[in-house]
Amino acid sequence: MKTILLIEDDTTLRENTAELLELSNFRVITAPNGRIGIDKVKEHLPDLIVCDILMPEVDGYGVLESISNNPGTSHIPFIFLSAKTEHKEVRKGMNLGADDYISKPFEEEELISAIESRLAKAEIVFKVLPINKRNDGKNGDSILRNLNELKSFFEDNGDILNFSKGDLIYKEGARSNKIYLILEGVVKSYKMNGNGKELITALYKADDFLGFTSFAKSIIYQESVMAVEDVQVAEISKKVLKEIIGNNKEVSVEILNLLSDNISDIKKQLLQMAYGSVRKKTAKTILQFAKILDKKPEDAIKISRYDLASVAGIATESLIRTLSGFKKKGLIKIEGRNIRILDLEKLNAIE
């Protein structure tokens, strides 16, 4: 029988929810506030925690931070209970490392389904680790042998999230507790300078990872990531990925190679922005967007002039003038907001 710790300061809701969980064949431990809840986590090591956000003494965020910072409890699935008026706080909770949230008032089936799903996922994820540890570095088969299998793990076991064009996936300054794999669509990462101007640092497409930061601690994201078009991603917690990497040497080496390649690409982009002519920057950026968006030369590229200028590292006015020159020379065709490449070879040869 699985043990659920329910932390809720509303007495009636706490008692009713505890009864519901017991009727669903869970062993239930309750706590009326976050401080007592933290003590009961250490005492009972529950299989899952359901926790309110707004509570006296220690709120839900404090509870989550406490268990996340303790190696003995950081693996426990954590579900927030959130009043509808707190929806603006939900993303904060997920950024801190919560696995899910349920809006109050909730349907009984919704809560039970979320708990069962989290428990099942935790069992799948953490069964991987003891098996690998028993290999003791010998030549036995590991569960995840390469980067492709890691991506399959994301898709099969991660949370699937959908974002519309213009939605933030994560924001600069938020705590980095999640790693993402893009399943569909294109996103951009960017920073804002002191004048409020956006500088796009990279573009990512389906099959790319997002959110890699230090695995040693929950540092903040150094940039924001936004959907350029409708996007679907799979996310898992950084603590799970850290365990997987620690027990799969082949995967850890491939991730190091991936990060090294990313750094090389960023260096190339910075050199282009620093030393390339406006014409070359514009041409290379058009080609870069065509590649990321997986467009054939004859296909139209629908991208804002602002985003093109930001990636190229030039003023929007300079970009528009350059595009006009390319159009007159027959290199591209402009159809409203769309750009169609007419002469790929000449565009690629611009210096």
C-alpha positions, 0 to 999 in steps of 0.5 A: 500500500502506497503512503500519501502525505497530505499537507493542507491547513483547511481542516474540512478539506484535509479530512475529506481528501484524506478519506477519499484517498483512504477509500482509494486504498492509500495509506494517508498521513496528514499535516495542518501546515508546512512546518509539521509537513516537513517533519512528517516527510522525514519521519515517514518518507511517503511515496508521494506528497500532496501539498497546499500552497498558501499555509501558515508557518511554512508555505508549500514553496518552503516545503518543496524547497526543503524536500528538494534540498534533501538527497533522502527526499528529493525523489518523492513526487510532489503535487501542489493543490492550488486555488483557481485564484493562484494560477499565476503562482502555478508556473512558479511552483513548477519551476521550483520542481513540483511534478504537478498541480491540481486546482481547487475545487477538484474532482475526486477522479482528477486527484486520484488519476494524478496521484496514480500517474505520478506514482507509476512514473516514479516507479518506472523512472527509479527502477532504472537506477538500481539496475544500472548500479548493480552493473558496477561498471561492468559490460552488462547492458545499461538501460539507456545506451545513447542519446536517442534512447534518452530522447525516447525516455523523455517522450515516454516518461516525461510530462507532455506540454503544449505551448502556443506561438508567443508563450514562454516556456521558461523565463530568465531568472526562474529556477532551473529544475526542468529539462525539456525535449522539443517534440514539435515546433521551433523556439527561440532563446533570448536575453533583454539588454539594459535598454529593453531590446531583445537579443535572440541567442539561439533557435531550437527545433524538434529533437533539440534539448532545452534548459541545460544548466548546472546539475549541482544546484538549482541555479537560475536560467540565464535566458528566456525561451519562447515558442516561435510557433505552436510547440510541444515539449516533453519535460523531466525534472533535473534531479531525474536526469542527473540520476540517469546520467550518473548511472549511464556513462555512454549517455553522459559522454554524448550529452557532453559532446552535444553541449560542446557542439552547442558552444561551438555553434554559439561562438560561430554566431557571435563571430558572425554578429561581431565581424560579418557585414550587414549583408552577410549577417542578413543572408546567413540569418535567412538561411539559418531560419530556413534550416531550423524551420526545415524549409526547402529553398522554394518554401516561404519562411514566415518570421518577423523582421524583428526576430530576423534582426535580433538573430543577425545582431543588426538594427531592424531598419538595416535589415529591412533595407538589406532585404529590399536590396536582396529582392531587387537582385532577385535573391529573395521574394517578399510576400507580406511577412513571408520570405521566399529564397529564389537563389540559394547559391548566391545568397549563401555566397554573400560576403 
